[in-house]
Amino acid sequence: MRGKKRRGGGIHLFLSGYTHLSMKRPSLLWLLLLLPLVWLAPFLGDPASVHSAPGAEYSDLVVAHWPSAEFIRQSITQFGEIPLWNPHTLGGTPFAADPLSGLYYPPLWLALILPAPLAFNILFFLHLAFAGFGAYFLAREEGAGEVASLLAGIAFGGLPKLVAHAAAGHLTLVLAVSWTPWLLFAARQAACKGSTRRWALAGVMAGIIFLIDPRWVIPSAAAAAGYAIFCGSGMPTRPRGRLLMNWVKHFAVFAVFAAAIAAVLALPMGQFVSLSTRAYLSGADGTVLSLPFSALLGLLFAGIGSSIEWVVYPGVVVLALAFASLLFSPSPKVIWERGSGGEGVGGEEGYRKKGLGNEGEGERGREGWFWFILLLASIFLSLGSNIPGVSNLLDAVPAAGLLRVPPRWMFLAGLALAMLAARGLTRLESLVDGRGIFKKAAFALAAGGLILAATALAMDLPAVLGQDALMWGALGLILFVGFFSRRWNPPVNAALLCLAVIDLAVADGRMIDPNPADPVSADAATVARMISADADAYRVYSPSASIPQLAAVQNGLRSLDGVAPLILASTAETVSRAARVPLDGYSVTLPAFATGNPQSDNREAFPDLQLLGLLNVRYIASACPIQSAMLAGCEQIGGIYLCKSLHFSARVWVAEDPDSWDTSVRGREARIDFESPNQIRLTATGPGIVVLSEVWYPAWRAMVDGKPAEMSAVGGWWRAVAIGPGAHTVEMAYDPILFQIGLAAAALALAAYGVLRRWDA
């Protein structure tokens, strides 16, 4: 039965595992499906709304993911095309190359059918369950008991760091992290079975993680590769000389399939990154929000940590059992026998576990070392710039700055602790010697926790400290009862699981504000509706981000400002000059906000109205009044001042030549006849150059009267196409060849995996 489960892969293991458990404890495994209702309990009050982190002013759901979903839906319903270019923000920006677009992961398409907040909340629930199931099956595959494996699923599925990022609206990051235990499960299967198909499957999973969120593919793939080496190196091999070549071959298969699946996003994104402000990040820039040493106390107490990024709490049960797993002697040696299932890592036919001997350190001991090393490595990497010399070292590594926010490595620490806790509980169940010492330690833990909780209450210390101390005291009492008897009783396991659920539920509840966030204020909605009639003809600019991107998309507005992790360098330079707001270093917003307060940071910055006019800006919406004779019709709508600029220019005009690109020639008309996200068709009278107030980007192609024409950038930003005398039809289409190559590569990879699956069945 054991070999049969493994040969079927993860899905077969899930089904067979559930069948096995249903005969004994029908509800046990399904707890992992229901527990996200506990982890995200505040969402249940209004599941169709956005619930942010306590005290948070912004949520990535509202800033990025919801507008993207709304934009895709509008593009499909109005134009019948999947949008590859986004004209609504930052003066126009590549959409198919945006890692936050949501185009490439089918579950995200749920937001095209259901209201976006409800769809996103459902995705959070399902992926936390998915993460829990992944950790459960990974622990079972390592040989942990059913209850211990369930603890691993509870620990990772309810990891407070995962829930904290869900509350922050980091949708794609949470979804990508949820795939991590499944990727490691696939890597383990590949290392032990050694078949090309299994290595290809692991590569496909890594590619999927990249498509969900490219930031997570390096940590997860690195962990998977290390795990495969640890698991595979414990397998018998023949002969030794072929071992290295087999590893090279298998990792090559893994890398090729991962790269091919990821190519549909990776290729256009690579071009986008090279032309964006992110390309100029140094290695030191990538250490922003590095985990301070003081935040490591958050491993013990959930109430410590002032930033979402610095949440590291794994739960008292998980941390204690993970620590206990390191105190036991190595497990028995695994005995292997030949079996079917493909070529092993050393060139054999493949092996399966036959039984356990009594000598030396076995496979499970090796895996325990892996999780311990992964835990330490994750903590080390999360500390980032707080470790002397790390910033200088990263400066010497090309593109090191692209992977920002080091504390996100702590997701791997959370998985490592969950797996170590499963090992610890499995070993406690069979512990014979040394129970007296553990009983005394448990009594001391219970007394210390309860005393600290009472002290916190008596001295009016923060309530969260008393709650955490009470959890430690309760854990000590449960362990004391467990060690008091001669055998580890099932009720003790039940008590540990209950305490783990309660502890994580309390910690997770602190991460979420139960009051729904207001995605678009009434004032912003009113202003957006007021200018929507001119949305096709003119842009709006807000120095204070007064019109959110969601409101802009909903009302068809084209904004010059915006928020995005990738901003074209030409747009950043041009908009900063027009806004007269210096861009000092990397920023995810245009204009930049020096202190992070949009309402006041740019109060003294008076924009260059003439340059804004060339950028097709007619409307200015600001949180503070702007005094100028070149502004007319100013009115106040709540907290927003809306003005019309008298310096505005049309979206398209005909100039004499590139040297006078910013001056239209009288009598040479130009107009836009049709526009969709991926296409623009206009009519213009020459001779001269047709100048379109849209950002130039390499993937845009031009045709004049049906013949290919060269498109150039004038003024460092504007698109221009030369035309001869008379009236002409000019067509511009966003045609990213790199996207097409990537799409073909992904399709070929999926087809190749299908062939491998049938051939290796």
Secondary structure as UniProt FT lines:
FT   HELIX           2..7
FT   HELIX           9..22
FT   TURN            23..24
FT   TURN            26..30
FT   HELIX           31..34
FT   HELIX           36..39
FT   HELIX           41..45
FT   TURN            47..48
FT   TURN            54..55
FT   HELIX           61..65
FT   HELIX           66..79
FT   STRAND          85..86
FT   TURN            90..91
FT   STRAND          93..94
FT   TURN            96..97
FT   TURN            99..100
FT   HELIX           106..112
FT   HELIX           116..141
FT   TURN            142..143
FT   HELIX           146..157
FT   HELIX           160..167
FT   TURN            168..169
FT   HELIX           171..178
FT   HELIX           180..193
FT   HELIX           196..212
FT   HELIX           214..216
FT   HELIX           217..232
FT   TURN            233..234
FT   HELIX           240..242
FT   HELIX           243..274
FT   HELIX           277..280
FT   HELIX           284..287
FT   TURN            288..289
FT   HELIX           293..299
FT   TURN            302..303
FT   HELIX           308..310
FT   HELIX           316..325
FT   TURN            326..327
FT   STRAND          334..338
FT   TURN            345..346
FT   STRAND          351..356
FT   HELIX           363..383
FT   HELIX           384..386
FT   TURN            388..389
FT   HELIX           390..395
FT   TURN            398..399
FT   HELIX           400..402
FT   HELIX           406..409
FT   HELIX           410..429
FT   TURN            433..434
FT   HELIX           435..458
FT   TURN            459..460
FT   HELIX           463..484
FT   HELIX           490..509
FT   TURN            510..511
FT   HELIX           522..531
FT   HELIX           532..534
FT   TURN            535..537
FT   STRAND          539..541
FT   TURN            543..544
FT   HELIX           549..554
FT   TURN            555..556
FT   STRAND          562..563
FT   HELIX           569..579
FT   STRAND          589..590
FT   TURN            598..604
FT   HELIX           609..614
FT   TURN            615..616
FT   STRAND          617..622
FT   TURN            629..630
FT   STRAND          631..637
FT   TURN            638..639
FT   STRAND          640..645
FT   TURN            646..647
FT   STRAND          652..655
FT   HELIX           658..660
FT   TURN            661..662
FT   TURN            666..667
FT   STRAND          670..676
FT   TURN            677..678
FT   STRAND          679..695
FT   TURN            698..699
FT   STRAND          700..704
FT   TURN            705..706
FT   STRAND          707..709
FT   STRAND          711..714
FT   TURN            715..717
FT   STRAND          718..734
FT   HELIX           737..759
//
